[in-house]
Amino acid sequence: MRVGRRGFLAGGAALAVPMVWAPFARGSVARELAWVERGPLGTTLAFHLPETAPFPSARAAYQDPTVLVFVPGHYAPSRDGRTGVVVHFHGHRTTADRAMAQHRLREQLVDSKQDAILVVPQGPVLAADSGIGKLEEPGGFARFLVGLSRALGQRDAVQALGRVVGAAFGTLCISAHSGGYHAAAQCVRHGGAEVIEVYLFDALYAEADAFVAWVEAGRGRPIHTRHKLVTYYTGGATEQNSVWLAKTLAEKGVRVAREDVEGTLSRDELTRAEVVAIKAGESHEGVTSELNQLRDCLYASALPRRLKTSWFDARTGSRPMERRR
């Protein structure tokens, strides 16, 4: 169910009444809650953040400033009050809304039980373009996160969620599918924010050097502060670049795990490695979700989790692969 801004301003009683979706009136406010959608998994909010979102930008003609944020129903901040964040950059010829649904991003975050929120900024709309507007600029990713935190702290957002989320961000992970690789590379190259983990889903088409430098910069740190990269590839350029990256970093002393058949790495290996390179058997479009790939990345991540899970019961041996229904 999606509801608009007036429903929240009318008072708390309105929150329990089903409402027809309507966009919020667009005004001069730079940080604006556009719509809210509640479901059994949690709450999705759409913000218009023209000041800090990737677009609009002088670098491109795209104008959509939408940033989607999903807060799972089980979410709780970590003990230090910080919020874990997973930022996903979508690929070509799609939108943030479509990518979130097609790749089951919300469902996989919920299944992982991690105490984190999902953020999907709108990239080039329905275009074969990997540009990422204001995030191309040094410090652009950090400014984006500051704008997002402020938006989550607005009265409308707090009222929609029934709590404050994002006052301070903690563990920061980036996920990217296909053409979203460039956005991820810009964030780790000069984004100005400390990214802890990156998951590339058939996305390492170029800029492998940026990820090599980023992983090496965090080499040897404790598991919650090191820089970890997981790259899934199906063939062609993504395979060539992933294999090169894994070989290059292994030679530098980085702990690398490679998997030529999905499922052969143990859950312990998936968790402890600093670089994981996986040959995927799925299609390019299915590599993010068909076998719960994002979910497993999140399970094995440094993100905080308070809920119990049986995922780590069998730490050694081939991990069971579960096809998403």
C-alpha positions in Angstrom: 0.0 0.0 0.0 1.4 3.4 -1.0 0.3 6.5 0.7 1.1 10.2 0.2 2.3 13.0 2.4 -1.2 14.4 3.3 -2.1 11.1 4.9 0.7 11.4 7.4 0.1 15.1 8.2 -3.6 14.3 9.0 -2.5 12.4 12.1 -1.4 9.0 13.4 -4.9 7.4 13.0 -4.7 7.8 9.2 -1.7 5.4 9.2 -3.9 2.3 9.8 -6.5 3.2 7.1 -5.9 1.8 3.6 -5.4 4.7 1.2 -5.1 5.1 -2.5 -1.6 6.0 -3.5 -0.9 9.6 -4.5 2.4 11.3 -5.0 3.3 14.2 -2.6 3.0 17.7 -4.0 6.4 18.8 -5.4 7.6 22.0 -4.0 10.8 23.8 -3.4 11.8 21.5 -0.5 15.1 19.8 -1.4 14.5 16.7 0.6 11.0 15.5 0.1 9.2 12.2 0.9 7.3 11.3 -2.3 5.5 8.1 -1.3 5.4 5.3 1.2 4.6 1.7 0.6 3.9 -0.7 3.5 4.0 -4.5 3.0 4.5 -7.7 5.0 8.3 -7.4 4.7 8.7 -3.8 5.8 8.3 -0.2 4.6 9.6 1.3 1.4 10.0 5.1 1.1 10.7 7.1 -2.0 12.5 10.4 -1.5 13.2 13.1 -4.0 16.7 14.4 -3.2 17.7 16.8 -6.0 20.6 18.3 -4.0 22.5 15.1 -3.4 21.0 12.2 -5.4 22.9 11.2 -8.6 20.5 13.2 -10.7 19.8 15.9 -11.8 23.4 16.6 -12.8 25.2 19.0 -15.0 27.0 15.9 -16.4 23.8 14.4 -17.9 20.3 15.2 -19.1 18.7 12.8 -16.6 16.5 14.6 -14.1 14.9 12.0 -11.8 16.1 12.6 -8.2 14.4 9.5 -6.7 16.0 7.5 -4.0 14.2 4.4 -2.7 14.8 3.2 0.9 13.5 -0.1 2.3 13.4 -0.6 6.0 12.7 -4.3 7.0 10.1 -4.9 9.6 12.7 -6.7 11.8 15.2 -3.8 11.6 16.8 -2.5 14.8 19.9 -0.3 15.0 23.1 -1.8 16.3 24.2 -1.4 19.9 26.1 1.8 19.0 22.9 3.3 17.5 24.3 3.1 13.9 22.4 1.9 10.9 23.8 -0.7 8.5 23.3 0.3 4.9 23.2 -1.7 1.6 23.3 0.6 -1.4 22.3 -1.0 -4.7 23.1 0.4 -8.2 20.9 -0.9 -10.9 22.0 -1.8 -14.4 21.0 -0.6 -17.9 17.5 -0.1 -19.3 15.7 -0.2 -16.0 14.7 1.9 -13.1 15.3 1.7 -9.3 11.7 0.6 -8.7 11.9 -2.2 -11.4 15.3 -3.4 -10.3 14.2 -3.6 -6.7 11.2 -5.8 -7.7 12.9 -7.9 -10.4 16.0 -8.8 -8.4 14.0 -9.4 -5.2 16.3 -7.1 -3.3 13.9 -6.5 -0.4 13.1 -10.1 0.0 16.8 -11.1 0.1 17.6 -8.5 2.7 14.7 -9.7 4.9 15.8 -13.4 4.4 19.3 -12.5 5.5 18.0 -11.2 8.8 20.6 -8.4 8.8 19.9 -5.2 10.7 20.4 -3.0 7.7 18.4 -0.8 5.3 18.4 -1.0 1.5 19.0 2.1 -0.6 18.4 2.1 -4.4 19.1 5.5 -6.0 17.7 6.1 -9.5 20.4 6.0 -12.2 19.9 6.7 -15.9 16.2 5.9 -16.6 15.7 3.1 -19.1 19.0 3.9 -20.7 22.1 2.0 -21.8 24.2 4.3 -19.7 26.4 3.7 -16.7 26.9 7.4 -15.8 26.0 8.3 -12.2 25.8 12.1 -12.2 26.9 13.8 -9.0 28.4 10.6 -7.7 31.1 11.0 -10.3 32.5 13.9 -8.3 35.0 13.4 -5.5 33.1 13.2 -2.2 29.8 12.8 -4.1 28.9 9.5 -2.4 29.5 11.0 1.1 27.3 14.0 0.3 24.6 11.6 -1.0 24.6 9.7 2.4 24.4 12.9 4.3 21.4 14.0 2.3 19.8 10.6 2.8 20.4 10.7 6.5 18.7 14.1 6.8 15.8 12.9 4.7 15.2 9.9 7.0 15.2 12.2 10.0 12.4 14.4 8.6 9.1 14.3 10.4 7.2 12.6 7.6 9.8 9.8 7.4 10.0 9.3 11.1 6.2 9.2 11.3 5.9 6.7 8.4 8.4 4.4 10.1 7.4 4.9 13.7 11.1 5.4 14.6 14.2 7.2 13.7 16.4 5.5 11.2 19.7 6.7 9.7 20.7 9.3 12.3 24.2 7.7 11.9 25.2 5.2 9.3 27.5 2.3 10.3 28.6 -0.6 8.2 28.3 0.4 4.5 28.0 -2.2 1.7 27.5 -1.6 -2.0 25.8 -3.9 -4.5 25.7 -3.5 -8.2 24.2 -5.4 -11.1 25.6 -5.1 -14.7 26.2 -1.5 -15.7 26.0 -0.4 -12.1 29.7 -1.3 -11.8 30.7 2.3 -12.7 28.8 3.7 -9.8 30.3 1.3 -7.4 33.8 2.0 -8.8 33.3 5.8 -8.3 32.2 5.3 -4.7 35.3 3.3 -3.7 37.6 5.4 -5.8 36.8 8.8 -4.5 33.3 8.7 -2.9 34.5 10.0 0.5 32.7 7.4 2.6 34.2 4.2 4.0 32.7 1.3 2.1 33.3 -2.1 3.8 32.0 -4.5 1.2 31.1 -4.6 -2.5 29.1 -7.2 -4.3 29.2 -7.2 -8.1 26.6 -9.3 -10.0 27.9 -9.9 -13.5 29.1 -6.3 -13.3 32.9 -6.2 -13.5 33.0 -4.9 -17.1 35.7 -2.4 -16.4 37.5 -0.3 -13.7 38.9 -3.4 -12.0 41.9 -1.4 -11.0 39.7 0.8 -8.7 38.5 -2.3 -6.8 42.0 -3.8 -6.6 43.3 -0.6 -5.0 40.3 -0.5 -2.6 40.6 -4.1 -1.5 44.4 -3.7 -1.0 43.8 -0.6 1.1 41.8 -2.7 3.6 44.0 -5.8 3.6 44.6 -7.4 6.9 42.1 -5.5 8.9 39.6 -7.2 11.2 36.6 -8.7 9.5 34.3 -5.8 10.4 36.6 -3.1 8.9 38.4 -4.8 6.1 37.4 -4.3 2.4 35.7 -7.3 1.0 34.7 -7.8 -2.7 32.4 -10.5 -4.1 32.2 -10.7 -7.9 29.9 -13.1 -9.7 30.5 -13.5 -13.4 28.8 -15.4 -16.3 31.5 -15.0 -19.0 33.1 -12.6 -21.4 34.5 -9.4 -20.0 33.1 -9.9 -16.5 34.8 -13.3 -16.3 38.2 -12.0 -17.7 38.2 -9.1 -15.3 37.1 -11.1 -12.3 39.8 -13.8 -12.9 42.5 -11.1 -13.4 41.4 -9.3 -10.2 41.4 -12.4 -8.1 44.9 -13.4 -9.4 46.3 -10.0 -8.9 45.1 -9.7 -5.4 46.1 -13.2 -4.4 49.7 -12.3 -5.5 49.5 -9.3 -3.2 48.7 -11.6 -0.2 45.0 -11.0 -0.1 42.9 -13.9 1.0 41.1 -15.0 -2.2 38.4 -17.7 -2.7 37.4 -18.8 -6.2 34.4 -21.0 -7.2 34.0 -22.5 -10.6 30.8 -24.3 -9.7 28.3 -22.4 -7.5 28.0 -24.0 -4.1 31.4 -25.6 -3.8 32.7 -22.9 -1.4 31.8 -23.4 2.2 29.9 -20.8 4.2 33.0 -20.3 6.3 35.2 -19.6 3.2 32.5 -17.2 1.8 32.6 -15.3 5.1 36.4 -15.1 5.7 37.8 -14.4 2.3 38.6 -10.8 1.3 37.9 -11.5 -2.3 35.4 -14.1 -3.6 35.1 -14.8 -7.4 32.2 -17.0 -8.4 31.4 -18.4 -11.8 27.6 -18.2 -12.0 25.5 -20.7 -13.8 22.5 -18.4 -14.1 21.6 -15.8 -16.8 22.8 -12.3 -16.7 19.5 -11.1 -15.3 19.2 -14.0 -12.8 22.7 -13.8 -11.3 21.6 -11.4 -8.5 18.6 -13.4 -7.2 17.9 -16.8 -8.7 20.0 -18.7 -6.2 19.7 -16.0 -3.4 23.1 -14.6 -4.3 22.6 -11.3 -2.6 21.1 -12.9 0.4 24.2 -15.1 0.8 26.5 -12.2 0.4 24.6 -10.4 3.2 24.6 -13.5 5.4 28.4 -13.7 5.1 28.8 -9.9 5.6 30.1 -7.7 8.4 26.6 -6.2 8.8 25.1 -6.4 12.3 22.5 -9.0 13.1 20.6 -9.8 16.3 18.2 -12.4 15.0 19.3 -16.0 15.1 19.9 -17.9 11.9 20.8 -21.5 11.0 22.8 -20.4 7.9 26.1 -20.9 9.8 25.2 -24.3 11.3 27.2 -26.1 8.6 30.2 -23.9 8.2 32.4 -26.4 6.3 31.8 -28.4 3.1 29.8 -27.3 0.1 27.1 -24.9 0.9 23.5 -25.9 -0.2 22.1 -23.8 -3.0 18.5 -22.7 -2.7 16.5 -21.6 -5.7 14.3 -18.6 -5.0 10.6 -19.4 -5.6 
